[in-house]
Amino acid sequence: MQQSEGMTIIVKTATRITVWIILLYGIYIIFHGHLSPGGGFGGGVIIALAFLNVMLAYGRKYTNNWLNIGFLQDVEASSALMFLVLGILGISLGGAFLANFMYKGKLFDLISSGTILPLNIIIGIKVGMSLFLVVWALAATNSEKGD
Amino acid sequence: MLVYILCFGLFLVGIYGVIVKRDLVKIILALGIQGYAVNLMIVLFGYRNGSIYPILAKGKEPVPMVDPLPQALVLTSIVIELGTTALIVALAIKLFEKYGTFDITKIRRLSG
C-alpha cells in the first residue's frame, strides 16, 4: 500500500496531459447548462474527478503541495453564501426569492438565461470542491490493521 | 407494467444484499442498488411512448416530450444519495480502523 508514492510514470504522464482537458470539459458543461444536458452538478463532478485523477496518480502528499487545500475549503464553504446572496438580490430587485434581475438576452445564446448561469457556476464550484474534499478527507485515514 | 415489475425485482436484489451479505462493502453496494432501482422507476413514470428528450434545441420543431419533472426529482435524489453514501463510507472506514475487518459478525463489541 504505497499510497503516498503514487503510480507509475506512464500514469503520471497521461494524467499530466489530460487533467487540463478534463477541467476544460467540466467548465464547458457548467457554462452550457441552460442550453444542453449537464449543468452545475454534472460539471462540478467532472471538475472534482480531474482533481481526484491527480490525487490517484501522484499521491496525496503531492496534491497537498500542488493545491491550496485550505483555500479550497474556504471557497467550498462560501459558495453556499454566494447562492444565498443571489437569492436575496432576487427579492430586492426582482420581487421574489431567486427571481431573475439580469439581462435575458436572445434565445439559444450563451447569455440567454439571466441568473441561471451564475447560479450554475456557483453550484459547480460547490459540488466540485465538496466532492473532491470528501474523497481527500477519506483518503487521509491509514489502512493499517486496527487495534 | 413489466418494466415496473423489473424495477421492483432490482429493488429486491438490493434488499437481499443488505440482509444476507456480511461484508460492509457489499452492504453499501446493495444500498446503492436499492437507490438506483427507485430512481429508475421514478424516471419510467414520466416516460411517454414516441416522444423525445425535454430539451428545446435550435432549429427543431417542438414535438411531444417526456415529462421532465421526475428527472429533476431524480437528480436531487442522486445528490442526496451521494451524500448519504459518503457518510456510510466514512463510518465504515472508522469501523475498519477500530476492528481491522469489514465482517459484521466480528464487529460486536459495543464499547471499549
HADDOCK unambig.tbl for C-alpha pairs under 7 A between the chains (distance, minus, plus):
assign (segid A and resid 108 and name CA) (segid B and resid 58 and name CA) 6.62 0.50 0.50
assign (segid A and resid 138 and name CA) (segid B and resid 90 and name CA) 6.66 0.50 0.50
assign (segid A and resid 145 and name CA) (segid B and resid 97 and name CA) 6.67 0.50 0.50
assign (segid A and resid 145 and name CA) (segid B and resid 100 and name CA) 4.70 0.50 0.50
assign (segid A and resid 146 and name CA) (segid B and resid 96 and name CA) 6.64 0.50 0.50
assign (segid A and resid 146 and name CA) (segid B and resid 97 and name CA) 4.65 0.50 0.50
assign (segid A and resid 146 and name CA) (segid B and resid 98 and name CA) 4.86 0.50 0.50
assign (segid A and resid 146 and name CA) (segid B and resid 99 and name CA) 5.24 0.50 0.50
assign (segid A and resid 146 and name CA) (segid B and resid 100 and name CA) 4.36 0.50 0.50
assign (segid A and resid 147 and name CA) (segid B and resid 98 and name CA) 6.06 0.50 0.50
assign (segid A and resid 147 and name CA) (segid B and resid 99 and name CA) 6.56 0.50 0.50
